[in-house]
C-alpha cells in the first residue's frame, strides 16, 4: 500500500482548501536511514509544502497530538536531512522515550507546533484549526486507530480514511499487485476507489563509495532492512556454498526484527560478507553503481525501491520473480526463484566474472525510468 487519502471536495484539478498529512512515522524515523515508505512520506511533505494549498502536519506523542503548519513541516524535513535539534526537553524526559533521536525530534517540534491536544480533545483541535474541505493523507500507515478516525469524522474534514478494510474512501497502491491485494482485503472499496500510482525515485546523487575489503574486487550488494521478508539468510547460504572463492557481498541496511538466526550467523562471520548499516544515500548509490549487481531475493514486495534504483543506474539485478518486479521492471532483471540456490549461485558467478559495465544477460540494455514525483502528484490530483 502506497498510502491512503480522501476524495477532494472540489472539481477538476483544483486543490482542496487544505491538506492534513499524518507525519507520525516521519517524526519517529528522523535520524535513521529512510526506508521506502519513509521516502514516500517525506516526498509528500515536500510536495504539499511547495503548493499554495495550506498544509498541516499531525503527529501523535505519548501525551497526545501536536499540529504543525507548513513551516513546521518544512522544519521537520530539514531535521530529517541534517539534525536541527540536539537536546531533549522536559516532557520527553518525563515520558521516558527510549529512542533518543525520536525524543529529540519531538522536543524540537514542540517549539513549532501551532496547536496541541490530549487524545480526548483531538476532534476539538481539528475543528478549531482545519477549514472545511480539508483532505487527510496517511502515507506511513501510522496513527490509524478509531480515536483518530472518530475525531476526523466529527469535524469538518470530510471523507476521512482509516484502515483500508474499514473507513478509507480511496486507496493508492504502488503496483497492480498491491491493488489486487487491497481489493481482496478491503471488501467495502469499489474498483474505482483503488488506484495504482507508482512512487517517484529520489534525486540520485552519486557520492564517494566507502573503502573496504571489497574495493577493486568483484562485489555484490543487498540493500534493505535485515528482516525475514528480505530473505538474507538465503544469500548467506549461497555464499557459504561458494566458499573462499566467492565474490564479496555487502549488506547495506540496519538490523531489523525476528531474524536472530541470521544475526547470529553474521556475528560469527560469513566469509566475504560485510555489513554496512549507516551509509548515507550518496555513498550507498556510489557503492551500488560500482557493484557487479544487486541481489534481491525478497519473498514479498509492494514496489522494491532498491531494485528500481539499480535498474535506473543500469546495474545488473537478480531478483525473485515477484509480481511487482515483473510489472515495474519488465524484462530488465535476471529472474531466479528464491528457492533455487543453484541458479542463484550460477548467475552470481557469471556476473562476478564479467567486467563492470560489460553487457549482460538482461533483455533490456538501458536502465528503467520510473515516473517522477511530479508525474506522480499530477496523476494523484487528477484522479482525486
C-alpha positions in Angstrom: 0.0 0.0 0.0 1.4 3.4 -1.0 -0.9 5.3 1.1 -4.5 6.4 1.6 -6.2 9.7 1.2 -9.7 11.2 0.9 -11.6 12.4 -2.2 -11.1 16.0 -2.9 -14.2 18.0 -2.4 -13.6 20.2 -5.5 -13.7 19.5 -9.2 -11.1 19.1 -11.9 -7.5 19.7 -10.8 -8.3 22.4 -8.3 -6.7 21.7 -4.9 -8.7 21.3 -1.7 -8.9 24.1 0.8 -6.2 22.5 2.9 -4.2 19.3 3.3 -3.6 17.4 6.6 -0.7 15.0 6.4 -0.1 12.3 9.0 3.6 12.7 9.9 3.9 10.4 13.0 6.1 8.0 11.1 8.5 10.7 9.8 8.8 12.1 13.4 9.6 8.6 14.8 12.1 7.8 12.0 14.1 11.0 12.0 17.8 10.3 12.5 17.5 6.8 10.8 18.3 5.9 7.2 15.0 6.1 5.4 13.1 3.1 4.2 11.0 3.1 1.1 7.9 4.2 3.0 9.9 6.9 4.7 11.0 8.3 1.4 7.4 8.4 0.1 6.0 10.1 3.2 8.8 12.7 3.0 8.2 13.3 -0.7 4.5 14.0 0.2 5.6 16.5 2.8 7.9 18.2 0.4 5.4 18.4 -2.4 2.4 19.5 -0.4 4.6 22.2 1.2 5.5 23.6 -2.2 2.0 24.3 -3.4 -0.3 27.1 -2.4 -2.8 25.0 -0.5 -2.4 25.3 3.3 -0.7 22.3 4.8 -0.9 20.9 8.3 1.1 18.0 9.8 -0.4 15.9 12.6 1.6 13.6 14.8 1.0 11.6 18.0 3.1 11.7 21.1 2.8 9.8 24.4 0.8 12.8 25.8 -1.5 13.4 22.8 -1.3 15.2 19.5 0.7 18.1 18.0 -0.3 20.1 14.9 2.3 21.7 12.6 1.8 24.2 10.0 3.7 24.5 6.7 6.7 26.0 8.4 6.8 23.2 11.0 6.5 20.5 8.3 9.4 22.1 6.4 11.5 22.2 9.6 10.8 18.5 10.2 12.1 17.8 6.7 15.2 19.8 7.3 15.8 17.9 10.5 15.5 14.6 8.6 18.2 15.7 6.2 20.6 17.1 8.8 19.9 17.4 12.5 18.5 20.7 13.5 17.8 19.8 17.2 20.1 18.0 19.6 18.5 18.1 23.0 15.5 16.6 24.7 13.1 18.8 26.6 11.5 18.1 30.0 8.4 16.5 28.5 10.4 14.0 26.5 12.4 13.2 29.6 9.3 12.7 31.7 7.7 10.4 29.2 11.0 8.4 29.1 11.2 7.8 25.4 13.9 5.2 24.9 14.7 6.3 21.3 16.8 9.4 21.8 16.5 10.5 18.2 12.7 10.3 18.4 12.7 12.2 21.7 15.0 15.0 20.3 12.7 15.4 17.2 9.6 15.6 19.3 11.3 18.1 21.6 12.3 20.3 18.7 8.9 20.2 17.0 7.1 21.2 20.2 8.6 24.6 19.7 7.0 24.8 16.2 3.6 23.3 17.0 0.7 25.6 16.2 -1.7 23.7 18.4 -1.9 20.6 20.6 -4.4 18.4 22.3 -4.8 15.5 24.7 -6.2 12.3 23.0 -9.7 13.0 24.0 -9.6 16.6 22.6 -8.3 15.8 19.1 -11.6 16.5 17.5 -11.7 19.9 19.1 -8.2 20.7 17.8 -9.2 19.7 14.3 -12.4 21.7 14.3 -10.6 24.7 15.6 -7.8 24.7 13.1 -8.8 23.0 9.8 -11.1 24.6 7.2 -14.0 22.7 5.7 -13.0 20.5 2.8 -9.6 19.6 4.2 -8.1 16.4 2.8 -6.3 14.0 5.0 -3.4 11.8 3.7 -1.9 8.9 5.6 1.1 7.5 3.8 3.0 5.8 6.5 0.1 3.7 7.9 0.7 5.1 11.4 -1.8 6.5 13.8 -4.6 4.6 12.1 -6.9 4.0 15.0 -10.5 4.5 16.0 -9.8 7.6 18.1 -8.2 9.4 15.1 -11.0 8.3 12.7 -13.8 9.4 15.1 -12.1 12.7 15.7 -11.7 13.4 11.9 -15.2 12.4 11.1 -16.5 14.5 13.9 -15.2 17.8 12.5 -15.5 19.5 9.1 -12.9 17.3 7.5 -14.8 15.1 5.1 -14.3 11.6 3.6 -11.6 10.7 6.0 -9.7 7.4 5.7 -8.8 4.8 8.2 -7.6 1.3 7.6 -8.3 0.1 4.1 -10.6 -2.5 5.4 -12.7 -0.1 7.4 -13.2 3.6 6.7 -11.0 4.5 3.7 -12.6 6.2 0.8 -9.6 6.0 -1.6 -6.6 3.8 -1.6 -3.4 4.5 -3.6 -1.3 1.4 -4.4 2.3 1.1 -5.7 1.6 -1.7 -8.2 -1.3 -3.6 -9.7 -0.4 -6.5 -7.4 -0.9 -4.4 -4.3 -4.2 -3.1 -5.8 -5.5 -6.6 -6.2 -4.5 -7.5 -2.6 -6.2 -4.3 -1.4 -9.4 -5.1 -3.2 -9.4 -8.6 -1.9 -8.8 -7.4 1.7 -11.0 -4.2 1.8 -14.4 -5.5 0.7 -16.1 -2.1 1.0 -13.9 -0.5 -1.6 -15.0 -0.4 -5.2 -12.7 -0.8 -8.2 -12.9 2.9 -8.9 -11.8 3.7 -5.3 -8.4 2.0 -5.7 -5.7 3.4 -7.9 -2.2 2.4 -8.9 0.4 5.3 -8.6 4.0 4.3 -8.7 6.2 6.4 -6.5 8.9 8.6 -8.0 12.6 8.0 -7.4 14.5 10.3 -5.2 17.2 12.5 -6.9 20.1 10.1 -7.1 23.4 11.8 -6.3 26.5 9.6 -6.6 28.9 10.3 -3.8 32.1 8.5 -2.7 31.9 4.8 -2.2 33.3 3.6 1.2 36.6 1.7 1.1 36.7 -1.9 2.3 37.9 -5.4 1.6 35.5 -5.4 -1.5 37.3 -2.4 -3.1 38.8 -3.1 -6.5 37.3 -6.6 -6.4 34.1 -8.1 -7.6 31.3 -7.5 -5.1 27.5 -7.6 -5.0 25.1 -5.7 -2.8 21.9 -6.4 -0.9 20.0 -3.3 0.2 17.3 -3.1 2.8 16.4 -3.8 6.5 17.7 -7.2 7.6 14.4 -8.8 8.4 12.9 -12.2 7.4 11.0 -10.9 4.4 14.2 -9.8 2.7 15.5 -13.4 2.8 19.1 -12.5 3.6 19.6 -16.0 5.1 19.3 -17.4 1.6 22.1 -15.2 0.4 24.3 -16.4 3.3 23.6 -20.0 2.3 24.7 -19.2 -1.3 27.9 -17.5 0.0 28.7 -20.4 2.2 28.2 -22.8 -0.8 30.7 -20.7 -2.8 33.3 -20.8 -0.1 36.6 -18.8 -0.1 36.4 -18.1 -3.9 33.2 -16.2 -3.5 33.0 -12.5 -4.6 32.3 -10.1 -1.8 28.8 -9.3 -0.6 27.9 -6.0 1.0 24.7 -5.9 3.1 23.6 -2.3 3.3 20.8 -1.9 5.9 20.2 -1.9 9.6 19.3 -5.0 11.5 15.5 -5.4 11.9 13.4 -7.8 13.8 12.7 -11.5 14.3 15.9 -12.5 12.4 18.1 -13.8 15.2 19.4 -16.8 13.3 20.7 -14.5 10.5 22.2 -12.1 13.0 24.0 -14.9 14.8 25.5 -16.1 11.5 26.7 -12.6 10.7 28.1 -12.2 14.2 30.0 -15.5 13.8 31.2 -14.3 10.4 30.5 -15.5 6.9 33.5 -15.3 4.6 33.5 -12.2 2.3 30.2 -10.9 3.7 30.2 -7.4 5.2 27.6 -5.3 6.9 27.2 -1.5 6.4 24.3 -0.1 8.3 25.0 3.6 8.5 25.8 4.7 4.9 24.2 7.9 3.6 22.3 7.7 0.3 25.1 9.2 -1.9 27.7 6.7 -0.6 25.2 3.8 -0.9 24.4 4.7 -4.5 28.1 5.0 -5.4 28.7 1.6 -3.9 25.7 0.2 -5.9 26.8 1.8 -9.2 30.3 0.2 -8.9 29.0 -3.2 -7.9 28.6 -6.3 -10.1 25.0 -6.4 -9.3 22.2 -6.0 -6.7 20.8 -9.2 -5.2 17.1 -9.1 -4.2 15.8 -12.5 -3.1 12.9 -10.9 -1.2 9.9 -13.1 -0.7 7.3 -10.2 -0.7 7.4 -6.6 -2.0 4.9 -3.9 -2.9 7.4 -2.0 -5.1 11.0 -2.5 -4.1 12.9 0.8 -4.2 16.4 -0.7 -4.3 15.6 -2.8 -7.3 14.2 0.1 -9.2 17.2 2.3 -8.2 19.6 -0.5 -9.5 17.7 -0.7 -12.8 17.8 3.1 -13.1 21.6 3.1 -12.7 21.8 0.2 -15.2 23.3 -2.1 -12.5 22.6 -5.8 -13.0 19.8 -7.2 -10.9 19.0 -10.7 -9.8 15.6 -11.0 -8.1 12.8 -13.3 -7.2 10.1 -13.0 -9.9 7.6 -11.3 -7.7 4.6 -9.7 -9.5 5.6 -6.1 -8.6 9.1 -6.7 -10.1 7.7 -8.1 -13.3 5.2 -5.3 -13.5 7.5 -2.4 -12.8 10.9 -3.7 -14.2 9.7 -5.9 -17.0 12.5 -7.8 -18.7 15.3 -5.9 -17.1 16.2 -8.2 -14.1 17.6 -11.7 -14.2 14.7 -13.6 -12.5 15.6 -16.5 -10.3 13.3 -18.2 -7.8 14.4 -17.7 -4.2 14.0 -21.5 -3.7 16.7 -22.4 -6.3 20.1 -21.8 -4.7 21.9 -23.5 -7.6 20.5 -21.0 -10.2 21.4 -18.0 -7.9 24.9 -19.2 -7.4 25.3 -19.8 -11.2 24.1 -16.3 -12.1 26.2 -14.6 -9.4 29.4 -16.4 -10.6 28.7 -15.4 -14.2 28.2 -11.7 -13.2 31.3 -11.8 -11.0 33.5 -12.9 -13.9 32.3 -10.1 -16.2 33.9 -6.7 -16.2 31.8 -3.9 -14.6 29.7 -2.3 -17.3 30.0 -5.2 -19.7 26.7 -6.0 -21.4 24.9 -8.7 -19.5 22.0 -11.1 -19.6 19.3 -8.5 -19.1 17.0 -8.3 -22.1 16.8 -4.5 -21.7 20.1 -2.8 -22.2 19.1 0.6 -20.8 18.0 1.5 -17.3 14.4 1.7 -16.1 12.9 5.1 -15.9 10.0 5.1 -13.3 7.6 8.1 -13.0 9.0 11.3 -11.5 7.4 12.6 -8.3 5.9 15.5 -10.4 4.2 13.0 -12.7 3.0 11.1 -9.6 1.4 14.1 -8.0 -0.1 15.3 -11.3 -1.8 12.0 -11.6 -2.8 12.0 -8.0 -4.7 15.3 -8.1 -6.2 14.3 -11.5 -7.5 11.1 -10.1 -8.9 12.7 -6.9 
